[in-house]
Amino acid sequence: MARAAKTTKAAPPAEGFRRARAAHATELAEDYTEAIADLIDAKGEARVVELARAMGVSHVTVVRTIARLHRDKLVVAQPHKEVLLTASGRAMARASKRRHRVVVAFLRALGVSPRVAERDAEGIEHHVSEETLAAMERFAGAHAP
């Protein structure tokens, strides 16, 4: 009796979908921690009204999001006070800023205009793997003006 040929199945796309869902889950926190860090760097503090302006959302949306970030121990916030980043929040902001800078540099090295590169980086930065980010950084460095 002949044996059936062993077949190999292609890996299902589930891993890619899982990664995308995980990235979507952290996007908001990354954007907010980055915006808070930027405000603190520029103005010495981050307040809800300034965050609303920076994020292009309502005051209520910022308050709700800050409550979630507080629950996740990324910020320290009290009503009518400035918003501070915890050590975890600062680390998240630094990582997000780095990814953003690398993606923008990569897009610029490809010839994308500064405005479009900044806008497109906002989506890409949350979904890029460390391996791809490292390759983008090498490429951008090799093609810097």
Backbone hydrogen bonds, N-H to C=O, Kabsch-Sander energy under -0.5 kcal/mol:
donor,donor_aa,acceptor,acceptor_aa,energy
15,E,12,P,-0.8
17,F,13,P,-1.9
18,R,14,A,-2.9
19,R,15,E,-2.4
20,A,16,G,-2.2
21,R,17,F,-2.4
22,A,18,R,-2.4
23,A,19,R,-2.4
24,H,20,A,-2.5
25,A,21,R,-2.0
26,T,22,A,-1.1
26,T,23,A,-0.5
27,E,23,A,-1.4
28,L,24,H,-0.6
30,E,26,T,-2.6
31,D,27,E,-2.9
32,Y,28,L,-2.6
33,T,29,A,-2.7
34,E,30,E,-2.2
35,A,31,D,-2.3
36,I,32,Y,-2.8
37,A,33,T,-2.4
38,D,34,E,-2.4
39,L,35,A,-2.4
40,I,36,I,-2.6
41,D,37,A,-2.6
42,A,38,D,-2.4
43,K,39,L,-3.5
44,G,39,L,-0.6
44,G,40,I,-1.7
45,E,39,L,-0.7
51,L,47,R,-2.4
52,A,48,V,-2.7
53,R,49,V,-1.7
54,A,50,E,-2.6
55,M,51,L,-2.8
56,G,52,A,-1.3
57,V,52,A,-1.8
62,V,58,S,-2.0
63,V,59,H,-2.5
64,R,60,V,-2.4
65,T,61,T,-2.3
66,I,62,V,-3.1
67,A,63,V,-1.9
68,R,64,R,-1.7
69,L,65,T,-2.6
70,H,66,I,-2.6
71,R,67,A,-2.3
72,D,68,R,-2.1
73,K,70,H,-1.6
74,L,69,L,-3.0
75,V,69,L,-0.9
76,V,84,L,-2.7
81,K,78,Q,-1.8
83,V,46,A,-3.5
84,L,76,V,-2.6
84,L,82,E,-0.5
86,T,74,L,-2.1
90,R,86,T,-2.7
91,A,87,A,-2.2
92,M,88,S,-2.2
93,A,89,G,-2.4
94,R,90,R,-2.6
95,A,91,A,-2.3
96,S,92,M,-2.4
97,K,93,A,-2.6
98,R,94,R,-2.3
99,R,95,A,-2.4
100,H,96,S,-2.5
101,R,97,K,-2.8
102,V,98,R,-2.6
103,V,99,R,-2.7
104,V,100,H,-2.7
105,A,101,R,-2.6
106,F,102,V,-2.5
107,L,103,V,-2.7
108,R,104,V,-2.8
109,A,105,A,-2.3
110,L,106,F,-1.3
111,G,108,R,-1.3
112,V,107,L,-2.4
117,A,113,S,-2.9
118,E,114,P,-2.3
119,R,115,R,-2.0
120,D,116,V,-3.1
121,A,117,A,-2.2
122,E,118,E,-1.0
122,E,119,R,-0.6
123,G,120,D,-1.2
124,I,120,D,-2.0
125,E,121,A,-2.7
126,H,123,G,-0.7
127,H,124,I,-2.0
128,V,124,I,-1.2
133,L,129,S,-2.7
134,A,130,E,-2.4
135,A,131,E,-1.9
136,M,132,T,-2.7
137,E,133,L,-2.5
138,R,134,A,-2.3
139,F,135,A,-2.5
140,A,136,M,-3.0
141,G,137,E,-2.5
142,A,138,R,-2.1
143,H,139,F,-1.4
144,A,141,G,-0.8
